[in-house]
């Protein structure tokens, strides 16, 4: 039995014709940027854009990938010299491509020193990052640094050995100031509204706590552009790993899988040299906000809604949830009637067409995105995806009956992971323990459950939490979602929406 070869630079020239390979001289590529948080999304998105750019306009833009949290990279990307296969899946169509833009990977889980050596190097002009919402150690309801976060407390006491992303970046900037003074652009690619503003807030606040003029130096020498990123990239399965071996004849331990669609909108705000990603499909704009609102409230709002309601309905994947006629009708009605009216115009994008495109992407049966995976860290996501449009609707004096259901869905999802509710499924959320304590102490009283969860002011702005309409709609939906017929609230609200539509006076043309 022959041994299957592992993907490597030596294998590039012998790849099957069906596998696209880097269209540039990779051996001549030098590093010019670092990426923090080398997961599936980075490999499907920013690294691919960079690979495209290197083929179109070769320059010193190789990437050094850094992980300060699991997984370790040495045995996957490290063994393959940064090479990996990106699979595009759309229903029955599959496309394979080897990406070469990552030159080196650094594991810095045990100590910050390896990461700091890279980030403080004068060769690094830009740092991109995908560290997930909770990596910013911020308060979701305000966007400010959580000074009580255990990692922040540790880093302020031990600034030379940071554990957190804000502490690590502040220390890297401090080292740059002390050694060479080169400016640095720090580009958040995480799915957080105003991510550049939040990154600047947490790093600057940390630096202010440190003192010694560090915050002033950062203000003058660092830039924190906001960005909107979009591509669905689910967790890689064993079937994905096996399929590359079967089709292409080599082993790859670092495969990334994504859908065909991709988008990257970047605020034009840089401290120095910047890759010309705009030459290969990205957009440089003055204001990312309208793009962020559209994507987070429509696509991501739909994902969060389908994930939690899908789990409550016993469905495994997002594609299963959107294939359910009841949930499909609900999500479309919610987006069209309550979400879209909260949005400002987005240059070049027609809102109704965007809704249809987004729902079509979620129907892709080849993207096996588990609902539990999408529901991960929901407390960090619902503010921008659901609570902000709800606030806008309330200010407009309009109905929030549909948008309130997924808020209650998030609550019900965490409540039913508590001991008192039988630990129906494992959950991963920074507030899971807090919600479980409320559920264990409260039992099945939806009014008391909702009141306890709405009192978490780091998620729910006190003004919104005190709103009678919001409290009533969320409480009503929560009671039904925790019943033996969790989809009753979905059916009831769809019927009410139909009745309301019939009662509306006809509009003149």
ChimeraX attribute file (.defattr): number of C-alpha atoms within 10 A of each C-alpha:
attribute: neighborCount
match mode: 1-to-1
recipient: residues
	/A:1	3
	/A:2	4
	/A:3	7
	/A:4	10
	/A:5	12
	/A:6	16
	/A:7	24
	/A:8	18
	/A:9	15
	/A:10	10
	/A:11	11
	/A:12	16
	/A:13	10
	/A:14	8
	/A:15	16
	/A:16	13
	/A:17	9
	/A:18	11
	/A:19	17
	/A:20	16
	/A:21	19
	/A:22	17
	/A:23	15
	/A:24	18
	/A:25	11
	/A:26	17
	/A:27	8
	/A:28	10
	/A:29	19
	/A:30	16
	/A:31	18
	/A:32	21
	/A:33	25
	/A:34	27
	/A:35	26
	/A:36	23
	/A:37	21
	/A:38	26
	/A:39	20
	/A:40	20
	/A:41	23
	/A:42	24
	/A:43	23
	/A:44	24
	/A:45	23
	/A:46	22
	/A:47	21
	/A:48	19
	/A:49	26
	/A:50	23
	/A:51	27
	/A:52	22
	/A:53	23
	/A:54	26
	/A:55	16
	/A:56	15
	/A:57	15
	/A:58	18
	/A:59	16
	/A:60	16
	/A:61	25
	/A:62	25
	/A:63	27
	/A:64	25
	/A:65	30
	/A:66	26
	/A:67	21
	/A:68	23
	/A:69	17
	/A:70	12
	/A:71	14
	/A:72	18
	/A:73	21
	/A:74	15
	/A:75	11
	/A:76	18
	/A:77	25
	/A:78	19
	/A:79	18
	/A:80	21
	/A:81	17
	/A:82	24
	/A:83	27
	/A:84	24
	/A:85	26
	/A:86	23
	/A:87	22
	/A:88	20
	/A:89	20
	/A:90	18
	/A:91	11
	/A:92	8
	/A:93	8
	/A:94	13
	/A:95	15
	/A:96	20
	/A:97	17
	/A:98	20
	/A:99	23
	/A:100	28
	/A:101	30
	/A:102	29
	/A:103	22
	/A:104	21
	/A:105	24
	/A:106	20
	/A:107	21
	/A:108	19
	/A:109	17
	/A:110	10
	/A:111	13
	/A:112	20
	/A:113	17
	/A:114	16
	/A:115	24
	/A:116	22
	/A:117	11
	/A:118	18
	/A:119	28
	/A:120	24
	/A:121	17
	/A:122	15
	/A:123	15
	/A:124	23
	/A:125	24
	/A:126	25
	/A:127	21
	/A:128	20
	/A:129	20
	/A:130	20
	/A:131	22
	/A:132	15
	/A:133	18
	/A:134	16
	/A:135	14
	/A:136	24
	/A:137	24
	/A:138	23
	/A:139	19
	/A:140	25
	/A:141	20
	/A:142	15
	/A:143	20
	/A:144	18
	/A:145	23
	/A:146	20
	/A:147	17
	/A:148	11
	/A:149	14
	/A:150	12
	/A:151	18
	/A:152	23
	/A:153	16
	/A:154	16
	/A:155	22
	/A:156	17
	/A:157	12
	/A:158	12
	/A:159	17
	/A:160	18
	/A:161	17
	/A:162	24
	/A:163	23
	/A:164	22
	/A:165	23
	/A:166	27
	/A:167	29
	/A:168	23
	/A:169	24
	/A:170	26
	/A:171	26
	/A:172	23
	/A:173	27
	/A:174	21
	/A:175	18
	/A:176	20
	/A:177	17
	/A:178	10
	/A:179	12
	/A:180	11
	/A:181	15
	/A:182	18
	/A:183	23
	/A:184	26
	/A:185	22
	/A:186	24
	/A:187	25
	/A:188	29
	/A:189	28
	/A:190	24
	/A:191	22
	/A:192	26
	/A:193	23
	/A:194	20
	/A:195	23
	/A:196	22
	/A:197	16
	/A:198	24
	/A:199	27
	/A:200	24
	/A:201	19
	/A:202	26
	/A:203	24
	/A:204	22
	/A:205	19
	/A:206	25
	/A:207	25
	/A:208	15
	/A:209	13
	/A:210	18
	/A:211	11
	/A:212	11
	/A:213	11
	/A:214	19
	/A:215	21
	/A:216	13
	/A:217	17
	/A:218	20
	/A:219	12
	/A:220	10
	/A:221	19
	/A:222	20
	/A:223	20
	/A:224	24
	/A:225	25
	/A:226	31
	/A:227	29
	/A:228	27
	/A:229	23
	/A:230	21
	/A:231	17
	/A:232	20
	/A:233	23
	/A:234	18
	/A:235	19
	/A:236	17
	/A:237	13
	/A:238	8
	/A:239	8
	/A:240	16
	/A:241	17
	/A:242	15
	/A:243	14
	/A:244	19
	/A:245	15
	/A:246	11
	/A:247	12
	/A:248	14
	/A:249	16
	/A:250	19
	/A:251	22
	/A:252	23
	/A:253	18
	/A:254	23
	/A:255	25
	/A:256	26
	/A:257	27
	/A:258	24
	/A:259	21
	/A:260	14
	/A:261	13
	/A:262	15
	/A:263	14
	/A:264	20
	/A:265	24
	/A:266	24
	/A:267	19
	/A:268	14
	/A:269	19
	/A:270	19
	/A:271	18
	/A:272	14
	/A:273	13
	/A:274	15
	/A:275	18
	/A:276	19
	/A:277	22
	/A:278	14
	/A:279	13
	/A:280	16
	/A:281	15
	/A:282	17
	/A:283	19
	/A:284	17
	/A:285	14
	/A:286	13
	/A:287	16
	/A:288	21
	/A:289	18
	/A:290	14
	/A:291	22
	/A:292	24
	/A:293	25
	/A:294	25
	/A:295	21
	/A:296	23
	/A:297	24
	/A:298	26
	/A:299	22
	/A:300	22
	/A:301	25
	/A:302	26
	/A:303	26
	/A:304	28
	/A:305	30
	/A:306	30
	/A:307	33
	/A:308	29
	/A:309	27
	/A:310	26
	/A:311	20
	/A:312	20
	/A:313	17
	/A:314	12
	/A:315	20
	/A:316	17
	/A:317	23
	/A:318	30
	/A:319	25
	/A:320	23
	/A:321	26
	/A:322	26
	/A:323	15
	/A:324	15
	/A:325	9
	/A:326	14
	/A:327	21
	/A:328	17
	/A:329	15
	/A:330	20
	/A:331	22
	/A:332	18
	/A:333	16
	/A:334	23
	/A:335	20
	/A:336	14
	/A:337	15
	/A:338	20
	/A:339	26
	/A:340	19
	/A:341	15
	/A:342	18
	/A:343	16
	/A:344	13
	/A:345	13
	/A:346	15
	/A:347	8
	/A:348	6
	/A:349	11
	/A:350	10
	/A:351	18
	/A:352	12
	/A:353	9
	/A:354	15
	/A:355	20
	/A:356	11
	/A:357	14
	/A:358	18
	/A:359	19
	/A:360	12
	/A:361	19
	/A:362	24
	/A:363	19
	/A:364	19
	/A:365	17
	/A:366	17
	/A:367	24
	/A:368	20
	/A:369	23
	/A:370	19
	/A:371	25
	/A:372	21
	/A:373	16
	/A:374	19
	/A:375	24
	/A:376	17
	/A:377	18
	/A:378	26
	/A:379	23
	/A:380	23
	/A:381	23
	/A:382	24
	/A:383	22
	/A:384	22
	/A:385	29
	/A:386	24
	/A:387	22
	/A:388	18
	/A:389	23
	/A:390	26
	/A:391	19
	/A:392	17
	/A:393	18
	/A:394	16
	/A:395	9
	/A:396	11
	/A:397	9
	/A:398	12
	/A:399	17
	/A:400	22
	/A:401	23
	/A:402	25
	/A:403	26
	/A:404	24
	/A:405	26
	/A:406	27
	/A:407	27
	/A:408	24
	/A:409	26
	/A:410	21
	/A:411	25
	/A:412	26
	/A:413	27
	/A:414	28
	/A:415	29
	/A:416	21
	/A:417	21
	/A:418	23
	/A:419	13
	/A:420	17
	/A:421	16
	/A:422	10
	/A:423	14
	/A:424	14
	/A:425	12
	/A:426	13
	/A:427	20
	/A:428	15
	/A:429	17
	/A:430	14
	/A:431	17
	/A:432	21
	/A:433	16
	/A:434	16
	/A:435	23
	/A:436	21
	/A:437	16
	/A:438	19
	/A:439	28
	/A:440	15
	/A:441	12
	/A:442	15
	/A:443	13
	/A:444	16
	/A:445	13
	/A:446	21
	/A:447	16
	/A:448	16
	/A:449	23
	/A:450	24
	/A:451	16
	/A:452	16
	/A:453	20
	/A:454	20
	/A:455	14
	/A:456	16
	/A:457	16
	/A:458	17
	/A:459	21
	/A:460	20
	/A:461	18
	/A:462	14
	/A:463	9
	/A:464	18
	/A:465	19
	/A:466	14
	/A:467	12
	/A:468	9
	/A:469	16
	/A:470	20
	/A:471	17
	/A:472	15
	/A:473	19
	/A:474	26
	/A:475	23
	/A:476	18
	/A:477	28
	/A:478	27
	/A:479	19
	/A:480	19
	/A:481	26
	/A:482	22
	/A:483	12
	/A:484	8
	/A:485	11
	/A:486	19
	/A:487	19
	/A:488	14
	/A:489	20
	/A:490	23
	/A:491	15
	/A:492	12
	/A:493	16
	/A:494	19
	/A:495	12
	/A:496	13
	/A:497	19
	/A:498	12
	/A:499	11
	/A:500	10
	/A:501	11
	/A:502	10
	/A:503	9
	/A:504	8
	/A:505	7
	/A:506	8
	/A:507	5
	/A:508	4
	/A:509	3
